[in-house]
Amino acid sequence: MTVVPPALIGLLYAAGMSLIREPHRRRFNAVMVAGAGAAYLSGGGLGGWEFAFTAAVTYCAYRGLESWTFIGVGWLLHTAWDVVHHLNGNPIIPFALDSSLGCAICDPVIALWCLAGGPSLVDVARRRVPGLRS
């Protein structure tokens, strides 16, 4: 597993989400981080801690309905949980042993985008590259 593919997946996620207009983009991402928070529930291998983690990310997701910062914090929590699973638990994809490591590389890319306010990357590109205006 290399660093580049998971990082690109994070960038592709942000680019894809950029196609959704605000405030729907923020709310949709709050739902996405809630789902990520529950990803290990059916077999993560860390017992009751899986429920505690899911509760923490669910709180971030709820607050994220109105705050990009909380969505970013939720993704950073998931990054840490991915590292714990890579070292001591079960992988997020049972048949891909390094999948939690890949997720731990992808998630902070998404988190940084969220902490920046989840801007439309399409709009950012249009402002910075002459001739891209529609």
C-alpha positions in Angstrom: 0.0 0.0 0.0 1.3 3.4 -0.9 0.3 6.8 0.2 -0.7 8.2 -3.2 -3.8 6.2 -4.0 -5.6 6.8 -0.6 -4.7 10.5 -0.8 -6.1 10.7 -4.3 -9.3 9.1 -3.1 -9.6 11.8 -0.5 -9.1 14.5 -3.2 -11.6 12.7 -5.4 -14.1 12.7 -2.5 -13.7 16.4 -2.0 -14.0 17.0 -5.8 -17.2 14.9 -6.0 -18.7 16.6 -3.0 -18.0 20.0 -4.6 -20.8 19.3 -7.1 -23.3 19.5 -4.3 -24.4 23.0 -3.4 -24.3 24.5 0.1 -25.9 24.0 2.6 -26.7 20.5 1.3 -23.0 19.7 0.9 -22.3 20.3 4.6 -25.4 18.3 5.7 -24.5 15.4 3.3 -21.0 15.3 4.7 -22.3 15.2 8.3 -24.3 12.1 7.3 -21.1 10.6 5.6 -19.0 11.0 8.7 -21.7 9.4 10.8 -21.6 6.4 8.5 -17.8 6.3 8.7 -18.1 6.3 12.5 -20.1 3.1 12.4 -18.0 1.3 9.8 -16.2 -1.0 12.3 -19.3 -1.8 14.4 -19.9 -5.3 12.9 -16.5 -6.7 13.4 -13.8 -4.2 14.3 -12.6 -6.4 17.1 -12.4 -3.8 19.8 -15.6 -4.8 21.7 -17.5 -2.1 23.6 -15.0 0.5 22.5 -16.5 0.3 19.0 -19.8 1.6 20.5 -18.1 4.4 22.4 -16.3 5.5 19.3 -19.5 5.4 17.2 -21.2 7.6 19.8 -18.4 10.2 19.7 -18.5 10.4 15.9 -22.3 10.5 15.9 -22.1 13.6 18.2 -19.6 15.2 15.8 -21.9 14.4 12.9 -24.9 15.9 14.6 -23.0 19.1 15.4 -21.7 18.9 11.8 -25.1 19.5 10.5 -24.4 23.2 11.2 -20.5 23.2 11.4 -17.8 22.1 9.0 -15.4 22.1 11.9 -17.2 19.2 13.7 -17.3 17.2 10.4 -13.5 17.7 10.1 -13.0 16.6 13.8 -15.2 13.6 13.1 -12.9 12.6 10.2 -9.8 13.1 12.3 -11.3 10.9 15.0 -11.9 8.3 12.3 -8.3 8.6 11.2 -7.1 7.8 14.7 -9.6 4.9 14.9 -8.2 3.6 11.6 -4.7 3.6 13.0 -5.8 1.7 16.1 -7.5 -0.9 13.9 -4.5 -1.2 11.7 -2.3 -1.8 14.7 -4.6 -3.8 17.0 -8.0 -4.5 15.5 -9.5 -5.9 12.4 -9.3 -4.0 9.0 -12.2 -2.0 7.8 -12.4 -4.3 4.7 -11.9 -7.9 6.0 -10.2 -9.2 2.9 -7.9 -6.2 2.5 -5.4 -6.3 5.4 -4.0 -2.8 4.9 -7.5 -1.2 4.3 -7.5 0.6 7.6 -4.1 2.1 6.9 -5.3 3.3 3.5 -8.3 4.8 5.3 -6.0 6.5 7.8 -4.3 8.2 4.9 -7.4 9.2 3.0 -9.4 10.5 6.0 -7.1 13.4 7.0 -7.3 14.7 3.4 -11.1 14.8 3.7 -10.7 16.3 7.2 -8.5 19.1 6.0 -11.0 20.0 3.2 -13.8 20.0 5.9 -11.8 22.1 8.3 -11.3 24.6 5.4 -15.0 24.9 5.3 -15.7 22.3 2.6 -15.3 24.7 -0.3 -16.3 23.8 -3.8 -13.0 22.8 -5.5 -14.7 23.6 -8.8 -15.2 27.2 -7.6 -11.7 27.4 -6.1 -10.2 26.3 -9.5 -12.3 28.8 -11.4 -11.0 31.6 -9.1 -7.4 30.6 -9.5 -7.1 29.5 -13.1 -7.8 32.2 -15.7 -10.1 31.0 -18.5 -12.0 28.4 -16.4 -14.9 30.6 -15.7 -18.2 29.3 -17.0 
